[in-house]
Amino acid sequence: MNANKSDVAQIFAQNLKKHRKRIGLTQKQLSERLEISQKHLSFIETGVQFASASLIDKICKELNISCGDLFASEKDVNIKEVNMICAMMQNIVMPRFLALESKLQEIEKSLNSNKQ
């Protein structure tokens, strides 16, 4: 799969919009469920911005789809490769990201309590 960043963003955007509409949600409804602004979701659905790893995880849960469903293009001959990459992201990257996010929240709490 040889795709540049722009291609991946557009594929992701198209798939996100398709799956959101498939379950009958508006951008407003999905953005509320994801706890982001409707404008941010609109930017993601048009390929202007890209979703963070944690937001991708939330999107998959809300739309009841796999990560591969968001990144696979109709040109992909090997959907197994897409699913393998997504599984690696979910199993390796996400736990590390969430651990880092948790640690940063602890540090922020500590800093805020020291200010008082």
DAMONOR-V641801 format. One record per residue. N is the residue number from 1. RES is the residue in one letter. SS is DSSP state (H for helix, E for strand, C for the rest). OMEGA is omega in degrees with one decimal (NA if undefined). NEAR is the number of other C-alpha atoms within 12 Angstrom. Layout:
n:N res:RES ss:SS omega:OMEGA near:NEAR
n:N res:RES ss:SS omega:OMEGA near:NEAR
This chain:
n:1 res:M ss:C omega:179.3 near:18
n:2 res:N ss:C omega:179.8 near:14
n:3 res:A ss:C omega:176.4 near:17
n:4 res:N ss:C omega:-175.7 near:10
n:5 res:K ss:H omega:-179.7 near:15
n:6 res:S ss:H omega:177.6 near:17
n:7 res:D ss:H omega:-178.5 near:21
n:8 res:V ss:H omega:178.9 near:30
n:9 res:A ss:H omega:-179.6 near:27
n:10 res:Q ss:H omega:177.3 near:27
n:11 res:I ss:H omega:178.8 near:29
n:12 res:F ss:H omega:-178.2 near:35
n:13 res:A ss:H omega:-179.4 near:32
n:14 res:Q ss:H omega:-179.1 near:26
n:15 res:N ss:H omega:177.9 near:31
n:16 res:L ss:H omega:-179.3 near:44
n:17 res:K ss:H omega:-179.6 near:29
n:18 res:K ss:H omega:-177.6 near:22
n:19 res:H ss:H omega:176.0 near:29
n:20 res:R ss:H omega:-179.1 near:31
n:21 res:K ss:H omega:-179.6 near:18
n:22 res:R ss:H omega:-179.8 near:14
n:23 res:I ss:C omega:172.1 near:17
n:24 res:G ss:C omega:178.6 near:14
n:25 res:L ss:C omega:171.6 near:19
n:26 res:T ss:C omega:175.0 near:21
n:27 res:Q ss:H omega:-179.7 near:29
n:28 res:K ss:H omega:-178.8 near:20
n:29 res:Q ss:H omega:-178.8 near:20
n:30 res:L ss:H omega:-179.8 near:32
n:31 res:S ss:H omega:177.0 near:26
n:32 res:E ss:H omega:178.8 near:19
n:33 res:R ss:H omega:-179.3 near:22
n:34 res:L ss:H omega:-178.8 near:24
n:35 res:E ss:C omega:174.0 near:19
n:36 res:I ss:C omega:178.8 near:22
n:37 res:S ss:C omega:177.1 near:17
n:38 res:Q ss:H omega:179.1 near:19
n:39 res:K ss:H omega:178.4 near:18
n:40 res:H ss:H omega:178.4 near:24
n:41 res:L ss:H omega:177.9 near:33
n:42 res:S ss:H omega:178.3 near:25
n:43 res:F ss:H omega:178.4 near:24
n:44 res:I ss:H omega:-178.3 near:33
n:45 res:E ss:H omega:176.8 near:33
n:46 res:T ss:C omega:177.7 near:26
n:47 res:G ss:C omega:179.2 near:24
n:48 res:V ss:C omega:177.2 near:20
n:49 res:Q ss:C omega:178.1 near:20
n:50 res:F ss:C omega:-178.1 near:28
n:51 res:A ss:C omega:174.0 near:30
n:52 res:S ss:C omega:179.6 near:20
n:53 res:A ss:H omega:-179.1 near:24
n:54 res:S ss:H omega:178.3 near:25
n:55 res:L ss:H omega:176.3 near:27
n:56 res:I ss:H omega:178.2 near:31
n:57 res:D ss:H omega:178.0 near:29
n:58 res:K ss:H omega:179.9 near:25
n:59 res:I ss:H omega:-179.8 near:35
n:60 res:C ss:H omega:179.9 near:29
n:61 res:K ss:H omega:-178.5 near:20
n:62 res:E ss:H omega:-177.5 near:24
n:63 res:L ss:H omega:180.0 near:29
n:64 res:N ss:C omega:179.7 near:19
n:65 res:I ss:C omega:175.7 near:25
n:66 res:S ss:C omega:176.1 near:29
n:67 res:C ss:H omega:179.2 near:36
n:68 res:G ss:H omega:178.6 near:32
n:69 res:D ss:H omega:-179.7 near:35
n:70 res:L ss:H omega:-174.6 near:38
n:71 res:F ss:H omega:-177.0 near:39
n:72 res:A ss:C omega:174.1 near:33
n:73 res:S ss:C omega:178.8 near:27
n:74 res:E ss:C omega:178.0 near:17
n:75 res:K ss:C omega:-177.9 near:14
n:76 res:D ss:C omega:176.6 near:19
n:77 res:V ss:C omega:-174.1 near:12
n:78 res:N ss:C omega:178.8 near:17
n:79 res:I ss:H omega:177.7 near:21
n:80 res:K ss:H omega:178.4 near:18
n:81 res:E ss:H omega:178.9 near:20
n:82 res:V ss:H omega:179.8 near:27
n:83 res:N ss:H omega:178.4 near:23
n:84 res:M ss:H omega:178.8 near:20
n:85 res:I ss:H omega:179.5 near:23
n:86 res:C ss:H omega:178.0 near:27
n:87 res:A ss:H omega:177.1 near:21
n:88 res:M ss:H omega:179.5 near:18
n:89 res:M ss:H omega:-177.3 near:23
n:90 res:Q ss:H omega:-175.7 near:25
n:91 res:N ss:H omega:-177.2 near:18
n:92 res:I ss:H omega:-173.7 near:16
n:93 res:V ss:H omega:-175.2 near:19
n:94 res:M ss:H omega:179.2 near:23
n:95 res:P ss:H omega:179.0 near:18
n:96 res:R ss:H omega:178.5 near:17
n:97 res:F ss:H omega:-178.3 near:20
n:98 res:L ss:H omega:177.4 near:20
n:99 res:A ss:H omega:178.3 near:15
n:100 res:L ss:H omega:178.8 near:15
n:101 res:E ss:H omega:178.8 near:16
n:102 res:S ss:H omega:179.5 near:15
n:103 res:K ss:H omega:178.5 near:14
n:104 res:L ss:H omega:177.2 near:14
n:105 res:Q ss:H omega:176.8 near:14
n:106 res:E ss:H omega:179.5 near:14
n:107 res:I ss:H omega:179.0 near:14
n:108 res:E ss:H omega:177.6 near:14
n:109 res:K ss:H omega:-179.1 near:14
n:110 res:S ss:H omega:179.4 near:13
n:111 res:L ss:H omega:179.3 near:12
n:112 res:N ss:H omega:-179.3 near:11
n:113 res:S ss:H omega:177.2 near:10
n:114 res:N ss:H omega:178.5 near:9
n:115 res:K ss:H omega:-174.9 near:8
n:116 res:Q ss:C omega:NA near:7
